[in-house]
Amino acid sequence: QYVPPYTDYCRTGMYPPSGATFKGNVSWYTINLDLPPYKRWNQLISERKAELNNLIQVIKDLANAFVPSGKLIQLVDKDLPLLLDSLPSPFKEEIKGIADVSGVPLGEVLLFNIFYEVFTV
Amino acid sequence: CTSLVAEDSTGKLYHARNLDFGLFLGWDIKNKSWAVTEQLRPLVANVDFQKNNKTVFKATSFAGYVGMLTGIKPGMFTLTMNERFSLDGGYIGLLEWILGRRDGVWMSFLTRSVLENATSYDDAKNQLSKTKMLAPAYFILGGNKSGQGCIITRSRLSSVDIWEIDLKKGRWYVLETNYDRWKDPLFLDDRRTPAMKCMNETTQAKISLETIYDVLSTKPVLNKLTTYTTLMDVSEGKLEAYIRDCPDPCMPW
């Protein structure tokens, strides 16, 4: 329904998940905390590199729609990485590792990781 | 987002959530979907964090995102986080961080750190309610003993409110969307009323991961922003997650 107040009925018998509202199971990955932080996410990111790039591209397209000059993304790529060293360990090393394995610019991976703080406005 | 912790008639605790994200981030008119939400779904991953080949905690996350929004420390506690909108928002904390005032903690780093290091439900509750943060948030925390379930409403500096399961008062579940519990939700975005209606219809006697999935599948609790549903059973150490979709007719949020 599109218009509040709520008048729909409570769903029953939806489990196990199937049908139109179920888009798939979620794969499992192991993150070995004994590894150096830089290497922890290598396997996961290697497998999801393309999907991560797609997300970042959509965010860049949105940013460029707001600021057509491309200066917002330039700021993210050039200046945001300066913030990395101020982040606590092991997060900064992990973010660096993800950027290197995925090929996504460091500032853009960092933006994804601090999205919550940026967008709670 | 919608998160809930519920206790069944035997004292067993369940914790579940819908993660909704991407509001106003690119509406695709043709496909009637949010651009960022669509791209987040393929990034959903379950992650088992291990030390010495033993599980420390498990979580549902996004590839490329090192913080945690949904997780379980088996046998000990479960944790989810919902976004809290406030004028004193994360952008102020971010600005302070850039200007060199760095005594706060980034939200998703705090949740991961709690999942990794907290030694009990009470320890987790203490850390989540007292640590200074860069942004406001709601933390939904479940434990492994009767009565251990709460919603911590956080400002950047401190806890504003802690709302707990209280069986003596008939409160066998706590449920949070994205609004302070003592205020009415925005009338255009009331997921709390339908979710509570469905929980009350289900009743404590019949609550289970299966019936909670039903609640989280009811529109508009399930909506166009929902990327995944995670169900957690702390005593069994079980976490299961499903990628969601909300075909029309469906609310955009």
Interface residues (C-beta under 8 A of the other chain):
Chain A: Q1 Y2 P4 P5 Y6 D8 Y9 C10 R11 T12 G13 M14 Y15 P17 A20 T21 F22 K23 G24 N25 V26 S27 W28 Y29 T30 I31 N32 L33 D34 W41 L44 I45 E47 R48 E51 L52 N54 L55 V58 I59 D61 L62 L83 S86 L87 P88 F91 E94 I95 I98 S102 V104 V109 F112 N113 I114 Y116 E117 V118 F119 T120 V121
Chain B: L25 G26 A35 V36 Q39 L40 R41 P42 L43 V44 A45 N46 V47 D48 F49 Q50 K51 N52 V56 T60 A63 G64 Y65 V66 G67 E83 R84 F85 S86 G89 G90 Y91 G93 L94 W97 I98 R102 W106 M107 S108 F109 E116 L134 A135 P136 A137 F187 L188 D190 T193 P194 K197 C198 E201 T202 L209 E210 T211 Y213 D214 V215 S217 T218 K219 P220 L222 Y228 T229 A241 Y242 I243 R244 D245 C246 P247 P249 M251
